[in-house]
Amino acid sequence: MIRILQAFLLVLLLPAAAQSMTVTDDAGRTITFDKPFTRIISLYAAHSENLFELGLDETIVGVTRNEDYPAKALAKTPFNARDGVERFLAAEPDLVLIRPMLDKGYPALWRRLENHGITVVSLQPNTIGEMYGYWRTLGKLTGRESQAEDMVRAFRDRIEFFEQRLEHLSEKDRPRVFFESIHAKFATFSPGSMPLFVLHYAGGRNVAPDAQPRHGTNIAYYGLERLLAKGRDIDVYLAQHGAMNKVSEKTIRNGPAASRIKAVLNNAVFLVDEHLVSRPTMRLLTGIETVYRLLHW
């Protein structure tokens, strides 16, 4: 009996074995690890922004070349998928975070990094529900699970506030909006996308619910003919602005048959920073507030 008790006490005194964790990325990779990753190169600005939100300033050893937020991201070493594998290896990362577009575009680079023992994870959520899971995955990978839950909780709490604000808006107080994604293609966004989530909670009504996504993205080509068919119903013409859509208000106002669009005639054409409406980050909340002010000025 004494020996059994001694053995039991010895087990209690031994250090706890590390508990392995497993995540599956958007490419179907199954990643099993027993400790958080501590040297991360992020090749998607949204990953970088979320890692900073999780408090991982010192863990990030590299970011993309087009970082813009937060400001401290600009001080990190910039990387590009076109860089040679040697440049990545010199930074000694244990994790490289990418997204599906890069995953498909540079498969040889990721294989070479994995052959050198570096973990590659491809992630990009397309809906708000997926965004919560994405944040939690980032939390698992970095040992910041509680902080990721805090992000989810804070985001949901703010959405509850926006829901209560919507209750005070009548139907006529919610303008009908065409939300442009790519001007050259007269494209909008597909139902369920983050920009339309922003539009809804900003108190706007989407005039193009029949838009269908193309190529598995949230971009939905609409076409000039269908746009003009809705012209008299468009109270506000809203366009995302940035690298994806380098457009100006003047360009929209002077576009083909723009005089048949009610919003153009009423001078209700606005641009919004694409990073506030399309990236799966906490700044979607800022996007909602920004669009709310544009719609209810």
Secondary structure in CASP SS format (residue, H / E / C, confidence):
PFRMAT SS
TARGET T0000
AUTHOR 0000-0000-0000
METHOD secondary structure of the structure
MODEL  1
M C 1.00
I H 1.00
R H 1.00
I H 1.00
L H 1.00
Q H 1.00
A H 1.00
F H 1.00
L H 1.00
L H 1.00
V H 1.00
L H 1.00
L H 1.00
L C 1.00
P C 1.00
A C 1.00
A C 1.00
A C 1.00
Q C 1.00
S C 1.00
M E 1.00
T E 1.00
V E 1.00
T E 1.00
D C 1.00
D C 1.00
A C 1.00
G C 1.00
R C 1.00
T E 1.00
I E 1.00
T E 1.00
F E 1.00
D C 1.00
K C 1.00
P C 1.00
F C 1.00
T C 1.00
R C 1.00
I E 1.00
I E 1.00
S E 1.00
L C 1.00
Y C 1.00
A H 1.00
A H 1.00
H H 1.00
S H 1.00
E H 1.00
N H 1.00
L H 1.00
F H 1.00
E H 1.00
L C 1.00
G C 1.00
L C 1.00
D C 1.00
E C 1.00
T C 1.00
I E 1.00
V E 1.00
G E 1.00
V E 1.00
T E 1.00
R C 1.00
N C 1.00
E C 1.00
D C 1.00
Y C 1.00
P C 1.00
A H 1.00
K H 1.00
A H 1.00
L H 1.00
A H 1.00
K C 1.00
T C 1.00
P E 1.00
F E 1.00
N C 1.00
A C 1.00
R C 1.00
D C 1.00
G C 1.00
V H 1.00
E H 1.00
R H 1.00
F H 1.00
L H 1.00
A H 1.00
A C 1.00
E C 1.00
P C 1.00
D C 1.00
L E 1.00
V E 1.00
L E 1.00
I E 1.00
R C 1.00
P H 1.00
M H 1.00
L H 1.00
D H 1.00
K H 1.00
G H 1.00
Y C 1.00
P H 1.00
A H 1.00
L H 1.00
W H 1.00
R H 1.00
R H 1.00
L H 1.00
E H 1.00
N H 1.00
H C 1.00
G C 1.00
I C 1.00
T E 1.00
V E 1.00
V E 1.00
S E 1.00
L C 1.00
Q C 1.00
P C 1.00
N C 1.00
T C 1.00
I H 1.00
G H 1.00
E H 1.00
M H 1.00
Y H 1.00
G H 1.00
Y H 1.00
W H 1.00
R H 1.00
T H 1.00
L H 1.00
G H 1.00
K H 1.00
L H 1.00
T H 1.00
G C 1.00
R C 1.00
E H 1.00
S H 1.00
Q H 1.00
A H 1.00
E H 1.00
D H 1.00
M H 1.00
V H 1.00
R H 1.00
A H 1.00
F H 1.00
R H 1.00
D H 1.00
R H 1.00
I H 1.00
E H 1.00
F H 1.00
F H 1.00
E H 1.00
Q H 1.00
R H 1.00
L H 1.00
E C 1.00
H C 1.00
L C 1.00
S C 1.00
E H 1.00
K H 1.00
D H 1.00
R C 1.00
P C 1.00
R E 1.00
V E 1.00
F E 1.00
F E 1.00
E E 1.00
S C 1.00
I E 1.00
H H 1.00
A H 1.00
K H 1.00
F C 1.00
A E 1.00
T E 1.00
F E 1.00
S C 1.00
P C 1.00
G C 1.00
S C 1.00
M H 1.00
P H 1.00
L H 1.00
F H 1.00
V H 1.00
L H 1.00
H H 1.00
Y H 1.00
A C 1.00
G C 1.00
G C 1.00
R E 1.00
N E 1.00
V C 1.00
A C 1.00
P C 1.00
D C 1.00
A C 1.00
Q C 1.00
P C 1.00
R C 1.00
H C 1.00
G C 1.00
T C 1.00
N C 1.00
I E 1.00
A E 1.00
Y E 1.00
Y C 1.00
G C 1.00
L H 1.00
E H 1.00
R H 1.00
L H 1.00
L H 1.00
A H 1.00
K C 1.00
G H 1.00
R H 1.00
D H 1.00
I C 1.00
D C 1.00
V E 1.00
Y E 1.00
L E 1.00
A E 1.00
Q E 1.00
H E 1.00
G E 1.00
A C 1.00
M C 1.00
N E 1.00
K C 1.00
V C 1.00
S C 1.00
E H 1.00
K H 1.00
T H 1.00
I H 1.00
R H 1.00
N C 1.00
G C 1.00
P C 1.00
A C 1.00
A H 1.00
S H 1.00
R H 1.00
I C 1.00
K H 1.00
A H 1.00
V H 1.00
L H 1.00
N C 1.00
N C 1.00
A C 1.00
V E 1.00
F E 1.00
L E 1.00
V E 1.00
D E 1.00
E H 1.00
H H 1.00
L H 1.00
V C 1.00
S C 1.00
R C 1.00
P C 1.00
T C 1.00
M C 1.00
R C 1.00
L H 1.00
L H 1.00
T H 1.00
G H 1.00
I H 1.00
E H 1.00
T H 1.00
V H 1.00
Y H 1.00
R H 1.00
L H 1.00
L H 1.00
H C 1.00
W C 1.00
END
